[in-house]
Every structure is written in structure tokens, then in C-alpha cells.
Amino acid sequence: MINSIEESYYRINYLAEEPTYEEYYLKSPIKEKVSWQDGSIVWTIESLNEKVEVPAGEFTCIKVVGKSGDFVLERYFAKGVGLVKQRFVSDNMTVEDNLSKFGDAEKDNCLPAKELTIYYPSENVDKLLEDRVVEKFKTGETLVERITELLKSEKYRVLSKNTRLLDIKKGENVLRLNFSKELITEMNAGSGYEALLIDSIVNTYGYNFGVEGVILNVEGKGYESGHFVFGKDEVLKVNR
């Protein structure tokens, strides 16, 4: 484990983030009595054939035990599955985590779902409309990618098919969006319609990411079209 980010509710891909620490769950060679140390914890592979029964089923596991001065942490890993059980023991307290279900989440109809709010211009181009949709996510699918796909759909048509969201950066209260040049070159809108499209982008991404403002960049620079100019770091308020 190289990063641990608490209370991240927005399905952001953190794989490109710089490592903040290093913790080994397993270390080769995978043999009994092999040990390593992480900080104050000494880890030891105690068994390669530990039978473990959890709500998800019965597994043959590698048992790894970490010992420190005031606690013991047991972890059980099953081949092809991963961590199926964890047991923390300290003084008179014991806390267990057990795998409850394992399989094909899509087939079993238990993919995590999230309600999204989409803003888009009305057909008369006189106001912003609101739509709520429930989307299901597979492992690795991010919130920002799903929002971008929806805004390109025929129903909303806020973004052109060739527009790409190059990267995002979420701060405490501000979300920075960096789009490809097609955001502007393929917009083909008068000032009124463009204003509604900008509002749709700002409010859709901003609302679903729980921020107060959005910075709109194009190819790493500020937003500049024939009708509107926003500085590279100018924050547009989320007002929905």
C-alpha cells in the first residue's frame, strides 16, 4: 500500500498520485516463518494453508500476523481472491472484517450505484434543466468519466463527441477541469447558448463533486472563446 485517502466519496482515480508511504501486506518469498518489519510492527507468515470461513464462503488462506507492543493484527489472503478476513486484537477489544460476498458483481446485480444530477440547456435555450439519473459503477470506473459520457449523450448534448476531459484536480472547495480544445472549437453556439453550456458544465461537475466553485481550463490555459474569457485560475461559482 502506497497511499490511503480517507473520506473520498467521489470515485477519483488516485493511481497517479505520489506515494505517501509504503506498507507491505505480503512479501516474497511466500514461505512460513518469513518476516518483515513496517515501523513498529513485525509481520510473519504463520501458515500457507489456513482454513477460513467467512460469509462469502470457505477459503484456504495465507495467514499473516503483525505484532506490535499493544496489539496483534491477523490477515488472511486467499489465492485469486485477496484479503478475505482481518482480525485486530488489542487488550480486551477485538475487531473483525470479513468478506461478505465474492463473485461477478454485475451478474449478481450488486454493483455500487450513485445518483447523479445533470444540468443541461432547455430546447428553447432559455433556462437550465435538471435531471437525476442513477448510475452503476464497476471497479476502476470513475465519477468524472461517467459525467463526461452523460454530458456527451444525445439527451443532454452539453459536450461534443470529440471533447476530452484531459485531467481534473479536486481541492477542498474547488474543482479544476482541464478540457481539450474541442470544448470551444466544436461548441458552435451563440453567446446565450454558450452561457447555458458553461453553466451546465460548472453545475453538473461542481454539484456532483460537492464543491463551491469550478475552474474551467482548456489545454492547460484559461477559457477563451469569442464570447467569454475566464482566467486560468478564475473560479466559476456553483449555484445549484
N, C-alpha and C positions, 0 to 999 in steps of 0.2 A: 504494500500500500504506500503510495507516494503523496496522496492528498486526501483530506477528509473535510468536506464542506457541510456545515450544519445548516439546517433550515433553508434548504434550497428547494423551492416549490415549483420552479418554472421549467423543468426538463431542459436544462442547459448542458451542452457538451463541454466538459471541463478537461478533456484529454490533452488539450494543447497547453494547459496551464503549467507554469513552472512548478516542479516538485517542492513541497514544503517540508517533507520529512521522509524517512524510509523505515518501513516496518515489514518484516518477513513473516508471512503466515506459514510457509513451508520452505525448507531449504534442502537442496540435494547434498549428499546422497540420501535418498529416501530409505533409510535403514533404522532399525530400532536402536535406541540409545544415542542417536545423533543429536547434538545440542548446539545452540547458538544463543547469543545474548543481544537483547534490544533494550538499551537503557538499563533499568534495574531488574528487568525480567529475564530469567533464564528459561529458554524453551527446550523441550526434549520430546523427541518422537518416542512414545512409550509402546505403541503397538501398531502393526500393519494390518491386523485382522480383527478389529474391534466390532462386535455386532451391536448395532444401534437401531432402536425402534422409535420412530417419531410419527406424527400424524400422516406424513407423506409416504410412509412405508418403512420397511426394514432394509438396512444398508450395511455392507461390510466397509469399515472405515479405517483410515489412518487416524490414530489418536495422538494429539499433540497437547502437551501440558506446559503451561507457563507458570512459574513460581516467582513470587516476589516476597518482600518481608511480611506483608499483611494480607495477601490474597493468593488464590490459585485460580487459573483460567484454563478450562479444558476446551479444546476444539476438535471436532470430528469431521473428517473430509472423506467423501465417497467418490470413487472414480467415475468420471463422466457427469457428475452432479455438482460437486463442490462442497461448501460448508453446509452440513445438514443439522448440526447441533453445536451449541456453545453453552458452557456452564461456568458461571462466575461464583466463587465461594470466598466470603470474607467474614471472619468472626462468626456471628450467628445468622448471617444473611446468605441466601443462595438465589441466584437469578439465572433462569434458563431461557434460551432462544431455540426453538425447534422448527424445522422446515415443515410447513403445513400442507404444501401441495407442490408437486413437481410433474411437468409434462409439457404439452403443447397448449399454451395459454390461449392462442387464437381458436384452436379446435375446441377447447374446453369452455370457451366464451367467458374468460375471466381476465381479459386484457384490462389494464387500468384505463379509466375513462375520465375525461375532463370536459367541463362545459366552457366553451369559448364564446366571446361576444365579438361579433363582426360589425364594423361600421362601413357604410358604402353610400354613394350618392343615389338619390331618387331618380326615376326615369325622366322627370321634368327638370332635373338639375336645380332644384330649389331648396333642398334640405338633405340632411344626413339621416339615413335609415339605420336601424339596429336589428340585428338578427342573432339569435342564440342557437348554437349547434353543439352537440355532444360528439366528441371525437375520441377514438380509442388509439392507444399507442403501444407499439412493440418496443422491446429493448433497443435503445440507441436512437429511436425517433425523437426528435426534439420539438419543443413547442414552437420555436421560431420558424422551423421548416414547414410545419403544418399550417401556421398562419399564412405564410407566404404562398403556399399552394392554394389555400382557400381564396386569398385576395386575387389570384390569377384566374379563378374559375369563371365560367360564363355567367353565373348568377351575380357575382359582385363586380368583376372587371375593374378592379382598382389598380392592379399591376398588369403590365403587358406580359405576354408569354416569355419574352426573352430577357426580362428584367431579372437580375440575380441579386440576392442579398449576400454581399461578399463577407461581411462579418458583423457581429454585434458585441457590445460591451455593456454589461449592466452594472450600474453603480447603485448606491443606496436609494436614490430617488430619481435617477435619470437613466434612460436607456439610449445608447448611441447606436444608430443604424447606418451602415455603410453599403449603399446600393451601387450596382453597375450603372454606366452612363445611359443605358436603355430606359431607366426610370424617367429621364427627361426627354431623350430623343424619340421615344416611341409613345409619349403621352398624348400628343396631338389633341390639345384641349385649349379652349378659351380660358380667360382668367377666372371666371366664375366656376367653371367645371374643375379647373386645376386646383382652386382653393378647396373645393369639396374633396378632391382626391387626396390632397395633403392632409386635410382633417381626418379622412378615413384611415390613412396610414398611421398618423400620430396617435389617434384614439384607439385604434384596434391593437396595435403593438403595446402602446402605453398602458391601456386598461388591463390587458391580459397578463402583463408583466408587473402590474402593481406599482407603477412609478408615477411621479407627478409631472414629468416632462420627458420629451424625446428630442434628441439631436439628430438631424437629418443630413447625412453626408452622401456625396456621390463621388465614387472613385477616390475616397480619402480626402476630398475637399468639401467646401460648403455647397449648399444647394443654390444653383443659379439658372433660371430659365428666362424666357422673355417677359414673364410677368412677376416673378418673385425671386428675391435674393435673401438667403439666410447664411450667416457666417458659419465657419467650420465648427465653432463651439456654441452656437446660438441654440438655446433651449426653447422648444415649442411646447406650450402648456397642454397637458391632457385635460380636457374639460368635460369628460363624460363619466 
